[in-house]
Amino acid sequence: MGIVKDHINLICAFKKNYPKLFLNSTLTISEQAVYANDIEVKNIFSKNKLSYNKINIDFDKKNKVPLWLNTSYEKNVNAKYLFTLLGSSKVISSDISKYEKADLQIDLNNKVKKKLFNSFENIIDFGTLEHIFDINTALENYIRMLKKGGYLLIAVPCSNMIDHGFYSISPTLFYDYFSVNNFQILDSYLRISSPYIYEFKSIFYKYRQTGLEIPITSDRAVEFIVLAKKIRNTHKVKKPIQSVYYKKKNWRMNIYSSKVNKKNNYPSKKIIFLILTYLPFFFQKLLYLFLRGKNIKKVKIQ
């Protein structure tokens, strides 16, 4: 994956809402490809009325993606240049491989060395986490490497990207994980886009809260983007229980109760279920979108 123009528009919105974001040191997880050249990036900043750092003319802004050589993408900028424009005084790229000449070679399936703990004010992962088999260890590494008060920005496929990576990841993972590990989620979005042409125009939905399954049925890819802040240092990283179940009173009782079952078997619910069973899927989708769609809101990101 990488950072497309619509991502940059969203990044500008984040920066305007949280001015301390992207300052000081920034770690990119993998050598993040940027799908925009210098003029396009600065035009997006101007469109969003966002000022950017002046950088020396000899700064190396050339993309680091070998497959882009001798293509229309060859003149695109690199992530180090992008985040320096946004305010970072130091940008470090990391990867498991030396393929794209990353500054830091680490395998996020394994716990990082203590010398990397509390090292960065910002950690950026646009499309790497789903390719890491041990997601729990990877997230723990992000927590450890990020300084208190630092920002973590992650974008992952949520659905309709079969075999893109090991996983498609639902928002509840991050909401539940961060809630027990001293992080505050500042903002989050679902981005609907082409699974074939990454630069294709996106549709954004602001993700408001966790809940039951949200019925977005589309032949396009759905990506989840989350911005979180580390409030306190975490001595022991916790593994969450999914909140949609944990918050149910009867589930927390941890006992079987015939009374509970009887209360849930309302005749009206049975009738609704039977009606839905024989309705075409299109009508099922509309009904559940009405019932559960309050968790998201379509928004315009420049």
Summary of the structure (lengths in Angstrom):
residues: 302
radius of gyration: 21.4
end to end distance: 21.2
largest distance: 73.4
contacts: 868
relative contact order: 0.14
helix: 34%
strand: 25%
